[in-house]
Amino acid sequence: MKNILKYGSLLIIAAAVLWGIDGVLRRSLYSISPIVIVFYEHLIGAAIILPVFLKDKNRSGLTKKEWLAIIFVAFLSGVLGTLWFTTALLKVNFIPFSVVFLIQKLQPLFAIGSAAILLREKVDRRYIGWAVLSLAAAYFVTFKNGIVNFETGEGTIIAALFALGAAFAWGSSTAFSRYALLAHSNTQITALRFFITVPIALIFVFAMGQAPGLGSLTGSQFFRLFIIALTTGMVALWIYYKGLKNTHVKISAILELAFPLTAVLIDIFLYKTILAPTQYIAAVVLLFAIYKVSVLNNENNVRQEV
């Protein structure tokens, strides 16, 4: 367990678990435009991390390529990924088990592919075996009896395209984030991502005609966004980046599957959802596969230290 924490696996799993409970915190924000939520979430997160960023003794200058990587992440993952996924869900009327959630499962493939190109990460047979098992288990955890609902109306194809864009945005951003993290602290990179996302999100707010929504938040909604920033938002990303700094993207992509697993467990215990036997079996298999992938990460890092 000490090695799992040392090399970042447990931190990534912890962040993924926090993202899994994110939906519970956001349920009361359904009446707010997604882009307004993105703006305020990053504004609040930026304000919270600013004093920590200023006290960070590990801050250092970034190269032009590192700046471009962070801007890419802020634009694609911070803004577009969220908007594309939300738009995809709107096109299918937020129907669960739809093609949107199926295509989102491609996110690890985009992460692994981007890491192979940008970071020259290689995969071996052991990793491929556990990765395939993890992805298959995640599929059966998400879809009851493995059945995907393709009957979601005329917007299904457009929804699929938006979901594909979101999977690419979030998946590829992992490789670019680690590229920037390799020579810098997780505090610095987390802060810069939030600082850059705020003005980008604000531009989108005005471009999408959602400026009136900036002043329509109630006190309880603003408080909920503050709680999100302290848990599933900025803090979760800070934890995730701390783990990602010592974890290959190909490993992180699998460990992040703790996210859908957590969401399913929440449905069981909080919303009393009855799962199919296949989902329980898949959950156990996914947990074991995630553990084995984390062990591979530890072995890789130990060999690098020797």
C-alpha positions as a Markdown table, in Angstrom:
| # | Residue | x | y | z |
|---|---|---|---|---|
| 1 | Met | 0.0 | 0.0 | 0.0 |
| 2 | Lys | 2.9 | 2.4 | 0.8 |
| 3 | Asn | 4.3 | 1.8 | -2.7 |
| 4 | Ile | 0.9 | 2.3 | -4.4 |
| 5 | Leu | 0.6 | 5.7 | -2.6 |
| 6 | Lys | 4.3 | 6.6 | -3.3 |
| 7 | Tyr | 4.0 | 6.0 | -7.0 |
| 8 | Gly | 0.6 | 7.7 | -7.5 |
| 9 | Ser | -1.8 | 4.9 | -8.2 |
| 10 | Leu | -3.8 | 5.4 | -5.1 |
| 11 | Leu | -4.0 | 9.1 | -5.6 |
| 12 | Ile | -5.4 | 8.7 | -9.1 |
| 13 | Ile | -8.0 | 6.2 | -7.8 |
| 14 | Ala | -8.9 | 8.6 | -5.0 |
| 15 | Ala | -9.5 | 11.4 | -7.6 |
| 16 | Ala | -11.5 | 9.0 | -9.8 |
| 17 | Val | -13.7 | 8.1 | -6.7 |
| 18 | Leu | -14.3 | 11.9 | -6.1 |
| 19 | Trp | -15.3 | 12.3 | -9.7 |
| 20 | Gly | -17.7 | 9.4 | -9.3 |
| 21 | Ile | -19.6 | 11.3 | -6.6 |
| 22 | Asp | -19.6 | 14.5 | -8.6 |
| 23 | Gly | -23.0 | 13.8 | -10.1 |
| 24 | Val | -24.6 | 13.8 | -6.7 |
| 25 | Leu | -23.3 | 17.3 | -5.9 |
| 26 | Arg | -24.4 | 18.7 | -9.3 |
| 27 | Arg | -28.0 | 17.4 | -9.3 |
| 28 | Ser | -29.3 | 20.7 | -7.8 |
| 29 | Leu | -27.5 | 22.7 | -10.5 |
| 30 | Tyr | -29.6 | 21.3 | -13.4 |
| 31 | Ser | -31.2 | 24.8 | -14.0 |
| 32 | Ile | -27.9 | 26.5 | -14.7 |
| 33 | Ser | -26.3 | 26.6 | -18.1 |
| 34 | Pro | -23.3 | 24.1 | -18.3 |
| 35 | Ile | -20.9 | 26.8 | -19.5 |
| 36 | Val | -21.9 | 29.0 | -16.6 |
| 37 | Ile | -21.2 | 26.1 | -14.3 |
| 38 | Val | -17.8 | 25.6 | -16.0 |
| 39 | Phe | -16.9 | 29.2 | -15.6 |
| 40 | Tyr | -17.8 | 29.5 | -11.9 |
| 41 | Glu | -16.3 | 26.2 | -11.0 |
| 42 | His | -13.0 | 27.3 | -12.4 |
| 43 | Leu | -13.2 | 30.8 | -11.0 |
| 44 | Ile | -13.8 | 29.5 | -7.5 |
| 45 | Gly | -11.2 | 26.8 | -7.9 |
| 46 | Ala | -8.7 | 29.4 | -9.2 |
| 47 | Ala | -9.4 | 31.7 | -6.2 |
| 48 | Ile | -8.9 | 28.8 | -3.7 |
| 49 | Ile | -5.6 | 27.6 | -5.2 |
| 50 | Leu | -4.1 | 31.1 | -5.8 |
| 51 | Pro | -2.6 | 31.5 | -2.3 |
| 52 | Val | -1.2 | 27.9 | -2.4 |
| 53 | Phe | 0.2 | 28.6 | -5.9 |
| 54 | Leu | 2.0 | 31.8 | -4.7 |
| 55 | Lys | 3.6 | 29.9 | -1.7 |
| 56 | Asp | 4.7 | 27.0 | -3.9 |
| 57 | Lys | 8.5 | 26.9 | -3.6 |
| 58 | Asn | 8.7 | 24.4 | -6.5 |
| 59 | Arg | 7.4 | 26.9 | -9.1 |
| 60 | Ser | 9.6 | 27.1 | -12.2 |
| 61 | Gly | 9.5 | 28.6 | -15.7 |
| 62 | Leu | 7.7 | 26.8 | -18.4 |
| 63 | Thr | 8.9 | 26.2 | -22.0 |
| 64 | Lys | 6.8 | 27.3 | -24.9 |
| 65 | Lys | 5.7 | 23.7 | -25.5 |
| 66 | Glu | 4.7 | 23.3 | -21.9 |
| 67 | Trp | 2.6 | 26.5 | -22.1 |
| 68 | Leu | 0.9 | 25.2 | -25.2 |
| 69 | Ala | 0.2 | 21.9 | -23.5 |
| 70 | Ile | -1.5 | 23.6 | -20.6 |
| 71 | Ile | -3.5 | 25.9 | -22.9 |
| 72 | Phe | -4.6 | 22.8 | -24.9 |
| 73 | Val | -5.7 | 21.1 | -21.7 |
| 74 | Ala | -7.6 | 24.1 | -20.4 |
| 75 | Phe | -9.4 | 24.6 | -23.8 |
| 76 | Leu | -10.2 | 21.0 | -24.6 |
| 77 | Ser | -10.6 | 19.3 | -21.3 |
| 78 | Gly | -11.7 | 22.3 | -19.1 |
| 79 | Val | -14.3 | 23.7 | -21.5 |
| 80 | Leu | -15.0 | 21.8 | -24.7 |
| 81 | Gly | -15.0 | 18.3 | -23.2 |
| 82 | Thr | -17.7 | 19.3 | -20.7 |
| 83 | Leu | -19.8 | 21.1 | -23.2 |
| 84 | Trp | -19.6 | 18.4 | -25.8 |
| 85 | Phe | -20.5 | 15.7 | -23.3 |
| 86 | Thr | -23.4 | 17.7 | -21.9 |
| 87 | Thr | -24.6 | 18.5 | -25.5 |
| 88 | Ala | -24.5 | 14.8 | -26.3 |
| 89 | Leu | -26.6 | 13.9 | -23.3 |
| 90 | Leu | -29.1 | 16.6 | -24.3 |
| 91 | Lys | -29.5 | 15.1 | -27.7 |
| 92 | Val | -30.5 | 11.8 | -26.2 |
| 93 | Asn | -32.6 | 13.4 | -23.4 |
| 94 | Phe | -30.2 | 12.2 | -20.7 |
| 95 | Ile | -31.3 | 8.6 | -21.3 |
| 96 | Pro | -29.0 | 6.2 | -19.4 |
| 97 | Phe | -27.3 | 3.2 | -21.0 |
| 98 | Ser | -27.3 | 5.2 | -24.3 |
| 99 | Val | -24.7 | 5.4 | -27.1 |
| 100 | Val | -23.2 | 8.5 | -25.3 |
| 101 | Phe | -22.0 | 6.4 | -22.4 |
| 102 | Leu | -20.8 | 3.7 | -24.7 |
| 103 | Ile | -18.6 | 6.1 | -26.7 |
| 104 | Gln | -17.3 | 7.7 | -23.5 |
| 105 | Lys | -15.7 | 4.3 | -22.8 |
| 106 | Leu | -13.3 | 5.1 | -25.7 |
| 107 | Gln | -11.6 | 7.8 | -23.6 |
| 108 | Pro | -8.8 | 5.4 | -22.3 |
| 109 | Leu | -8.0 | 4.5 | -25.9 |
| 110 | Phe | -7.5 | 8.2 | -26.7 |
| 111 | Ala | -5.3 | 8.7 | -23.6 |
| 112 | Ile | -3.2 | 5.6 | -24.4 |
| 113 | Gly | -2.8 | 6.7 | -28.1 |
| 114 | Ser | -1.9 | 10.3 | -27.2 |
| 115 | Ala | 0.7 | 9.1 | -24.7 |
| 116 | Ala | 2.3 | 6.8 | -27.2 |
| 117 | Ile | 2.7 | 9.7 | -29.6 |
| 118 | Leu | 3.6 | 12.5 | -27.2 |
| 119 | Leu | 5.4 | 10.7 | -24.4 |
| 120 | Arg | 6.6 | 7.6 | -26.3 |
| 121 | Glu | 4.9 | 5.3 | -23.8 |
| 122 | Lys | 5.1 | 1.7 | -24.8 |
| 123 | Val | 2.7 | -1.2 | -23.8 |
| 124 | Asp | 3.7 | -4.7 | -23.1 |
| 125 | Arg | 1.6 | -7.9 | -23.2 |
| 126 | Arg | 0.9 | -8.0 | -19.5 |
| 127 | Tyr | -0.5 | -4.4 | -19.6 |
| 128 | Ile | -2.6 | -5.1 | -22.7 |
| 129 | Gly | -4.2 | -8.2 | -21.0 |
| 130 | Trp | -5.2 | -6.3 | -17.9 |
| 131 | Ala | -6.3 | -3.2 | -19.9 |
| 132 | Val | -8.6 | -5.2 | -22.1 |
| 133 | Leu | -10.1 | -6.9 | -19.1 |
| 134 | Ser | -10.6 | -3.6 | -17.4 |
| 135 | Leu | -12.3 | -2.0 | -20.3 |
| 136 | Ala | -14.6 | -5.0 | -20.8 |
| 137 | Ala | -15.5 | -5.0 | -17.1 |
| 138 | Ala | -16.1 | -1.3 | -17.2 |
| 139 | Tyr | -18.5 | -1.8 | -20.1 |
| 140 | Phe | -20.5 | -4.5 | -18.2 |
| 141 | Val | -20.5 | -2.4 | -15.0 |
| 142 | Thr | -22.1 | 0.6 | -16.9 |
| 143 | Phe | -24.5 | -1.4 | -19.1 |
| 144 | Lys | -27.0 | -3.7 | -17.4 |
| 145 | Asn | -26.6 | -7.2 | -19.1 |
| 146 | Gly | -24.3 | -5.5 | -21.6 |
| 147 | Ile | -27.3 | -3.9 | -23.4 |
| 148 | Val | -26.9 | -0.5 | -25.0 |
| 149 | Asn | -29.9 | 1.6 | -25.8 |
| 150 | Phe | -29.6 | 2.8 | -29.4 |
| 151 | Glu | -33.2 | 3.8 | -29.7 |
| 152 | Thr | -32.7 | 7.4 | -28.5 |
| 153 | Gly | -34.3 | 9.3 | -31.4 |
| 154 | Glu | -33.1 | 11.4 | -34.3 |
| 155 | Gly | -30.3 | 13.0 | -32.3 |
| 156 | Thr | -28.4 | 9.7 | -31.7 |
| 157 | Ile | -25.8 | 10.2 | -34.5 |
| 158 | Ile | -25.1 | 13.8 | -33.5 |
| 159 | Ala | -25.0 | 12.8 | -29.9 |
| 160 | Ala | -22.4 | 10.1 | -30.8 |
| 161 | Leu | -20.2 | 12.6 | -32.5 |
| 162 | Phe | -20.3 | 15.0 | -29.6 |
| 163 | Ala | -19.6 | 12.1 | -27.2 |
| 164 | Leu | -16.6 | 11.1 | -29.4 |
| 165 | Gly | -15.3 | 14.6 | -29.2 |
| 166 | Ala | -15.6 | 14.6 | -25.5 |
| 167 | Ala | -13.8 | 11.3 | -25.2 |
| 168 | Phe | -11.0 | 12.7 | -27.3 |
| 169 | Ala | -10.8 | 15.9 | -25.4 |
| 170 | Trp | -10.6 | 14.3 | -22.0 |
| 171 | Gly | -8.4 | 11.3 | -23.1 |
| 172 | Ser | -5.8 | 13.3 | -25.0 |
| 173 | Ser | -5.6 | 15.9 | -22.2 |
| 174 | Thr | -4.2 | 13.3 | -19.9 |
| 175 | Ala | -1.1 | 12.9 | -22.0 |
| 176 | Phe | -0.6 | 16.7 | -22.4 |
| 177 | Ser | -1.1 | 17.2 | -18.6 |
| 178 | Arg | 1.6 | 14.7 | -17.8 |
| 179 | Tyr | 3.9 | 16.3 | -20.3 |
| 180 | Ala | 3.6 | 19.5 | -18.4 |
| 181 | Leu | 3.8 | 17.8 | -15.0 |
| 182 | Leu | 7.1 | 16.0 | -15.6 |
| 183 | Ala | 9.2 | 19.1 | -14.9 |
| 184 | His | 6.8 | 21.0 | -12.6 |
| 185 | Ser | 4.8 | 20.6 | -9.4 |
| 186 | Asn | 1.2 | 19.4 | -9.5 |
| 187 | Thr | 0.2 | 22.6 | -7.6 |
| 188 | Gln | 1.7 | 24.8 | -10.4 |
| 189 | Ile | 0.1 | 22.9 | -13.2 |
| 190 | Thr | -3.3 | 22.7 | -11.5 |
| 191 | Ala | -3.3 | 26.4 | -10.8 |
| 192 | Leu | -2.3 | 27.4 | -14.3 |
| 193 | Arg | -4.9 | 25.1 | -15.8 |
| 194 | Phe | -7.6 | 26.8 | -13.7 |
| 195 | Phe | -6.2 | 30.3 | -14.3 |
| 196 | Ile | -6.3 | 29.8 | -18.1 |
| 197 | Thr | -9.7 | 28.1 | -18.2 |
| 198 | Val | -11.4 | 31.0 | -16.5 |
| 199 | Pro | -11.0 | 33.5 | -19.3 |
| 200 | Ile | -11.7 | 30.9 | -22.0 |
| 201 | Ala | -14.9 | 29.8 | -20.3 |
| 202 | Leu | -16.0 | 33.5 | -19.9 |
| 203 | Ile | -15.5 | 34.0 | -23.7 |
| 204 | Phe | -17.7 | 31.0 | -24.3 |
| 205 | Val | -20.3 | 32.3 | -21.9 |
| 206 | Phe | -20.7 | 35.5 | -23.9 |
| 207 | Ala | -20.4 | 33.8 | -27.3 |
| 208 | Met | -23.2 | 31.3 | -26.4 |
| 209 | Gly | -25.5 | 34.1 | -25.1 |
| 210 | Gln | -25.4 | 32.9 | -21.5 |
| 211 | Ala | -24.1 | 36.1 | -19.9 |
| 212 | Pro | -27.4 | 36.8 | -18.1 |
| 213 | Gly | -26.9 | 33.5 | -16.3 |
| 214 | Leu | -23.8 | 34.8 | -14.6 |
| 215 | Gly | -25.9 | 36.9 | -12.2 |
| 216 | Ser | -28.8 | 34.4 | -11.7 |
| 217 | Leu | -27.2 | 32.0 | -9.2 |
| 218 | Thr | -28.8 | 31.7 | -5.8 |
| 219 | Gly | -26.8 | 31.6 | -2.6 |
| 220 | Ser | -27.3 | 27.8 | -2.2 |
| 221 | Gln | -26.2 | 27.2 | -5.8 |
| 222 | Phe | -23.0 | 29.2 | -5.3 |
| 223 | Phe | -22.3 | 27.4 | -2.1 |
| 224 | Arg | -22.8 | 24.1 | -3.9 |
| 225 | Leu | -20.2 | 25.2 | -6.5 |
| 226 | Phe | -17.8 | 26.1 | -3.7 |
| 227 | Ile | -18.2 | 22.6 | -2.2 |
| 228 | Ile | -17.6 | 21.1 | -5.6 |
| 229 | Ala | -14.4 | 23.1 | -6.0 |
| 230 | Leu | -13.2 | 21.8 | -2.6 |
| 231 | Thr | -14.0 | 18.2 | -3.4 |
| 232 | Thr | -14.7 | 16.9 | -6.9 |
| 233 | Gly | -13.4 | 19.9 | -8.8 |
| 234 | Met | -10.1 | 21.7 | -8.1 |
| 235 | Val | -9.0 | 19.5 | -5.2 |
| 236 | Ala | -9.7 | 16.3 | -7.1 |
| 237 | Leu | -7.7 | 17.6 | -10.0 |
| 238 | Trp | -4.8 | 18.6 | -7.7 |
| 239 | Ile | -4.8 | 15.0 | -6.2 |
| 240 | Tyr | -5.0 | 13.5 | -9.7 |
| 241 | Tyr | -2.1 | 15.6 | -11.0 |
| 242 | Lys | 0.0 | 14.6 | -8.0 |
| 243 | Gly | -0.6 | 11.0 | -8.9 |
| 244 | Leu | -0.2 | 11.5 | -12.6 |
| 245 | Lys | 3.2 | 13.0 | -12.1 |
| 246 | Asn | 4.5 | 9.5 | -11.1 |
| 247 | Thr | 2.2 | 7.4 | -13.2 |
| 248 | His | 2.3 | 6.6 | -16.9 |
| 249 | Val | -0.8 | 7.7 | -18.8 |
| 250 | Lys | -1.5 | 4.2 | -20.0 |
| 251 | Ile | -1.8 | 3.2 | -16.3 |
| 252 | Ser | -3.8 | 6.2 | -15.3 |
| 253 | Ala | -6.3 | 5.6 | -18.1 |
| 254 | Ile | -7.2 | 2.3 | -16.5 |
| 255 | Leu | -7.1 | 3.4 | -12.9 |
| 256 | Glu | -9.6 | 6.2 | -13.8 |
| 257 | Leu | -12.1 | 3.4 | -14.4 |
| 258 | Ala | -12.8 | 3.6 | -10.7 |
| 259 | Phe | -14.9 | 6.6 | -11.7 |
| 260 | Pro | -17.8 | 4.6 | -13.4 |
| 261 | Leu | -17.4 | 2.0 | -10.7 |
| 262 | Thr | -18.0 | 4.6 | -8.0 |
| 263 | Ala | -21.0 | 6.0 | -9.8 |
| 264 | Val | -22.6 | 2.5 | -10.0 |
| 265 | Leu | -22.0 | 2.0 | -6.2 |
| 266 | Ile | -23.6 | 5.3 | -5.5 |
| 267 | Asp | -26.6 | 4.2 | -7.4 |
| 268 | Ile | -26.8 | 1.1 | -5.3 |
| 269 | Phe | -26.4 | 2.7 | -1.8 |
| 270 | Leu | -27.8 | 6.2 | -2.3 |
| 271 | Tyr | -30.5 | 5.7 | -4.9 |
| 272 | Lys | -31.3 | 2.1 | -4.1 |
| 273 | Thr | -30.9 | 1.0 | -7.7 |
| 274 | Ile | -31.1 | -2.7 | -8.3 |
| 275 | Leu | -28.2 | -4.0 | -10.5 |
| 276 | Ala | -28.1 | -7.0 | -12.7 |
| 277 | Pro | -25.8 | -9.9 | -11.6 |
| 278 | Thr | -23.5 | -9.2 | -14.5 |
| 279 | Gln | -22.8 | -5.7 | -13.1 |
| 280 | Tyr | -21.8 | -7.1 | -9.7 |
| 281 | Ile | -19.5 | -9.6 | -11.3 |
| 282 | Ala | -18.0 | -7.0 | -13.6 |
| 283 | Ala | -17.5 | -4.7 | -10.6 |
| 284 | Val | -15.4 | -7.3 | -8.8 |
| 285 | Val | -13.4 | -8.1 | -11.9 |
| 286 | Leu | -12.8 | -4.3 | -12.5 |
| 287 | Leu | -11.6 | -3.8 | -9.0 |
| 288 | Phe | -9.1 | -6.7 | -9.4 |
| 289 | Ala | -7.9 | -5.5 | -12.8 |
| 290 | Ile | -7.4 | -2.0 | -11.4 |
| 291 | Tyr | -5.3 | -3.4 | -8.6 |
| 292 | Lys | -3.2 | -5.4 | -11.0 |
| 293 | Val | -2.6 | -2.4 | -13.2 |
| 294 | Ser | -1.5 | -0.3 | -10.2 |
| 295 | Val | 1.0 | -3.1 | -9.3 |
| 296 | Leu | 2.4 | -2.8 | -12.8 |
| 297 | Asn | 2.9 | 0.9 | -12.3 |
| 298 | Asn | 4.7 | 0.3 | -9.1 |
| 299 | Glu | 7.0 | -2.3 | -10.7 |
| 300 | Asn | 7.8 | 0.1 | -13.6 |
| 301 | Asn | 8.7 | 2.9 | -11.2 |
| 302 | Val | 10.8 | 0.6 | -9.0 |
| 303 | Arg | 12.8 | -0.5 | -12.0 |
| 304 | Gln | 13.4 | 3.2 | -13.0 |
| 305 | Glu | 14.8 | 3.9 | -9.5 |
| 306 | Val | 17.2 | 1.0 | -9.6 |
